[in-house]
Amino acid sequence: MGIGAPFEARYHRVSDFVMRELVEKLGVNSSKIRVAYHGVASHYVPMTDPSGLERLRAKHEMTRTYILFVESFHLNKNRLTLLEAFERCKIMEAAC
């Protein structure tokens, strides 16, 4: 066994990157790693009702398009997609 937690029988991961790090850097046996995906409760769905969306925007004083990005800033994350999303927002706002 590598330098990972010696008394742990199993490891849980949320991404292939984390699994590779555990195997390559800590010497953890990949058969001891299980997937534990991030998830969102089923009641969190995109709002499609235009009047409800307007009430929500008014309540929170949301006058512009925005992107909520909740994440630690690491090099393995897909920052190009984030920047492309910001660019699309700028284009959408300019068209209105």
Buried (B, 14 or more C-beta within 10 A) or exposed (E): EEEBEEEEEEBEBEEEEBBEBBBEEEEBEEEBBEEEEEEEEEEEEEEEEEEEEEEEEEEEEEEEEEEEEEEEEEEEBEEEEEEEEBEEBEEEEEEE
